[in-house]
Amino acid sequence: MLVSEMTDEQLRNLIANHQKHRAFDQPVYTEALEELQRREGPSLTLDTTIKRILASAAAGEFLTYGDVAKANGCEWVKVRRQMPRHLDRVLAKAHARQAPLITAIVVNEGDRKTGELKESSLSGFIAGAERLGLQISNPNTFLLEQQQATFRYAVDHRTL
């Protein structure tokens, strides 16, 4: 069965099974991530978000959720509820491509200079990493490591 012919539930199950079995290198995994994102509407796209994150990282800058929305041609207020799922899919695609967890540099407006993630955002980021099978003993240290790795990665990569 083609990914485009699957129901949303089938796509979510396929993604979950690939994550459970650590089968991130399978092309169908990233196809399913992209198809599920596409079905949510034309507002947020994985490739647009990835390019925007990597452009900020290459410049050594953090970016905000609002910046991600704007890069996708959206108003933050209209996509704020989609943003956690969207960034989780970006995270999964980055991991599938053996890249750093690039969403680590997406922060709230007030934390643009420091890169700090507040409790709810940090817990969402860590939960996404753990769904990918990563073991995290210190969330703040892990976040900092991923942020630094993203800045280094972006110097040589403009996309995943």
N, C-alpha and C positions, 0 to 999 in steps of 0.2 A: 504494500500500500504506500502510495506517495504521501509525503508529509502534508502537502496541500489538501489532501483528501481526508485527513484525520480530523476528528472533532477536537474541540479545545481540551476536553478531558483526556483524550488519547494523547494529545501533545504533552500535557502536564505529566501524565504517567510515563511517557517515553523519556522526558527530561529527568524526572525523579529516578527512574530505573538506571539511566546512564550515570547519574550522580552517585547512586547507591553502589554501583559496580565500578566506579571510577573509570568509566569509558568515555573520557572527555575528548579523546582523539578521533572519535567516530564522526564523520561528516554529518550524519543524520542528527547528531546532538545539536550542533550549531544551526542546522537547518530548522530544527524544531524550535529553538530559541527565537530565531528570526521570524518564523511563521507566526508564532504566538504573539510576538510584538506587533507584527504587521496587522493582525486581526484586531488589535485594540484601537486601530485607527492610524491615520497618516501623521498624527501629531509628533510622536517621538520615534526616532529610528536609531537602531543600534549603531550603524556606521557613522551617522552624523554626530552622535554623542561621543563615540570613540575618537573621532578625528578632533573634536573640540577639546576633549580631555587631554589628548596627547599634545595638542598645540599649546595649551596652557602649561603642561608639564615641561615641554621643550623650552619654554620661556622661564621656567623655574617658579611658576605661579600656581597657587591654589585657585579653584573656581567654585562658584556657587551653584546651587540647584537652579536658581534663576538663570544663570549663564547657560546651563544645559538646556533649559526650556527655550531661551532666546535663540540659541544655536539651531534649534529645531523649528524655529519660526512660530513659537507658541508663547502664550502668556503664562507665567508661573501659576497664577490662580486657577487656570483651566486644566493644568496637568499635574498639579501637586499630588493628587491622590494616585496617579499612575507612576509617579517618580520612583517610589521604593521598588516596585516590580521591575520597572525599566532598568534601574541601576543594578538590580540583582542579575538581570539577564546580561548586562554589560560585563559584570563581574564574572559570570559563568563563561562568557565567550573569551574573555581575557585569559582565564584559567585554562580553557580548552586549547588556547594557542600558546600555552606555556609562557605567558607574559605575567608581569606583576598584576596585582589586583588594583587596576588603575582607578577604580572608583574611590580609592582611599584619599584622593586629593579633592573630592567634591565635598564642600562644607557649607555651613550656614553663612549668610552674609557677614555676620559679626565676627566670624572666625577666619575670614579670608586671609588675613595677615599671618596668623599662627598655624593654621591647618588643623586646629583642634576639632574633634567631633564631640558634641554633647552626648549625654548618656543614651538617649533614644536612637540617635543616628549611629553612634558607635556600636550599640547592641545590634542594630540592623546589619551593619557591615560585618560584624563578627559572626552573626547567625548565617549570613550568606557564605562566608568563608568556611564555616563548619559544615554547611550543607555540601560543600565541595570536598569534604573529607580532611580539611586542614585541622591540625591540633593547635590550639592557642592557649598558652598558659598565662600570658599577660597581654590583655587587649590593647592597652596603650602602646606598649613596645611593638606589638605586631603591626598596629596602624602606622607607627613611625617608620618601621622597616619597609612596609609596602609603599608609603609615600616616597621615601628615598629611592626605592627601586624603580618606581614609576618615573621620577625625574630623570634617572639615569637611562632608562629604557627609551624614553621619548627623544633623546638626543639622536638616536639612530633609526627610530621608527615613527612613521606618521599614521600608521594604521595597524591593525592586528592581522 
